[in-house]
C-alpha cells in the first residue's frame, strides 16, 4: 500500500504573527512547527504502515525552510519526503494550494492520501477536500478512526452530534483530526537516518496537469482586502474584594443590567 | 466567466434527519441584509430526501425562493451526492453569493463544491458585508463595487482578515454557527418553491454509510443559552462543577466549559466554548476559573456581559471581562448562588 501524507509547516501561534506589506503572512519571520492535525494524519499513516505494511511519502508545499518538517516526518518513520517550493507558488490561497498539491501528487502512486483536517494558521479545513476534488477521488473528512478492509477504507467520520462509519474504495483522501491519536516521537536513529536521506525538491515544472492561471497569488480567487491584529473590546472593571463584598459587587452589576 | 450573469444571495439550508439546522436560519437572516444592499432576492437551497415540506419554514425565516433537490441518495449527508447537488444548482442558477454553514457538514461540502465550480471560498466568516474592492481606490486598479467582503479570524483569533473574491462567482463563504442573527419568523410567509433534480448516479466517489452512531446527550445546546456559567481548569475537579450548576440553576442558565475541562474528561465536548468548540453569545457569560486563552476568548467575546472570577489577577480573561473579580471561586460562587436565590425570592 502506498500512502501520501500532506503536511504543512505552520507558525507556532504562541509566538507573534507577522505580515508582509501586501497582507500575506511573513512566514520567514515566525517560529514554526509541524501542523498538529497533519502530525495526527502522519501518525495514522505510520500506524497503517506498522499494521499492514505501507510506503509513506510526505509532501509539503512551502518555503525551502519547510524541509524541516519533512525531516521531522522522516525521523518519525516516513519513507520519502517531497518539498514543493517555487517563487511562483507563493501567496496561494486554498484553491491555488490545492491545485499545486494535486499537481504534485499526480506524479505519485497512491492508495490513500491523508491530510490534517485544518492548519492552525488559516484554520480553513479546505485544502484536503479540494485536493480530492482535483484528483476526482472520494474524501472522508474529520476522521477519528481509520481501518483498512481489502481494497477499501473504513473510517469513523465525526459530526457535531454523531459519527458515521463510512466505507470508501481506495484511492481515497482522508482528513485527520488531532484527536485521532497521540503522535509518536522521533527516535535518535530516525533523526540520524532522516538527515542521511535525500529530500526530493519539486518546482513549478514538476507539477502535472496544472495551468499557470491556477497557481500562486495570481491564481488565487480570494484576495486579501485587509489584515490586522485583532482589536479587542478592552478590559472592563477589575476588583479585589473579600468574598462577601465580591458577591455584593456581582449582584449589584446583575441588577444594574436588569439580569435579575 | 461573465460575472454579470450571477445574481442573488443563496443559502445552503442544511438539514439533518429532515430537521433544518439552526445555522440555516442564521444564514437566511444575514442573506436578507446582503440582498437588501444588492437589491436582489434570497434563495435557500434545500437538499435531502423527503424534505419539500420544510420549504415553508425557510420562507418564514426570510427565503424568497426555495430550490428543493429531493433524491433518495441525499437521505443522510455524504460528500459526493451533496456536492453534486449543490454544484449543479450553482451551475444552473448562477448565484452571486453562496453561503454555507461552517459546520462539520458545511466545512466538507463547501471546499468540495468551490473546487468543482472553480471559485474561492472564505472559511469561518464572522462578518459579511457589501463594499468595494480594493477598500480604497488604488491608482491603476479598477475599484469594484458591490463585492462581498468576508471577515474572518485566523491564527487562533490573533488576527483578523477581510477577504474578497472579486473575479470569480459565486462569492462563497462558510459562516460560523451562532454568529449571525436569525430574524423573528414571519408566520405564514411563503416562498416560491422550485424542484430541481440534476440526476444522481453513484460512482467511486459515493461512499457507503455502514452505520450512524448518535451521541447520547441530554444537555441543552449552549449556543441557545441566555446565561452561561462556564468553568475552567480552576474549578479543580468534575465534582466541584456542582457549585457552577447550582449557580446556573438559580439564574435559569446552563453550564459550559473550557477546552482544558474537556481534555481532562470532566465534561463532554458539546459543552466546550472556544475556537475548537462552540461560539456563544449569551446575555451573561460567567467565566469561572478560566484563564482566558485566546482560543477560548474567540468563542465567547461577543457575549453581552462577561463576568470573570479568577484567583490569578493577571489572568488574560480579565482583559475581556466587563466585570472582573479576583478571588477564590470556592468561596465566592456558593455565596453568590445563595445571594441571588434570596434576591430572586424577594422580587417575587
Interface residues (C-beta under 8 A of the other chain):
Chain A: X11 X13 X17 X19 X23 X93 X94 X95 X98 X120 X121 X122 X123 X124 X125 X126 X127 X128 X129 X130 X132 X133 X134 X136 X137 X138 X139 X140 X141 X142 X154 X158 X159 X160 X161 X162 X163 X164 X165 X166 X167 X168 X169 X220 X221 X222 X223 X224 X225 X226 X227 X228 X229 X230 X231 X232 X233 X234 X235 X236 X237 X238 X239 X240 X241 X242 X243 X244 X246 X247 X248 X249 X250 X251 X253 X254 X255 X257 X259 X260
Chain B: X16 X76 X77 X78 X79 X80 X83 X103 X104 X105 X107 X108 X110 X111 X112 X114 X115 X116 X118 X119 X120 X121 X122 X123 X124 X133 X134 X135 X149 X153 X154 X155 X156 X157 X158 X159 X160 X161 X162 X163 X164 X165 X166 X167 X168 X204 X205 X206 X207 X208 X209 X210 X211 X212 X213 X214 X215 X217 X227 X251 X270 X275 X283 X284 X297 X301 X305 X306 X307 X309 X313 X318 X319 X320 X321 X322 X323 X324 X325 X326 X327 X328 X331 X332 X335 X336 X339 X340 X343 X344 X347
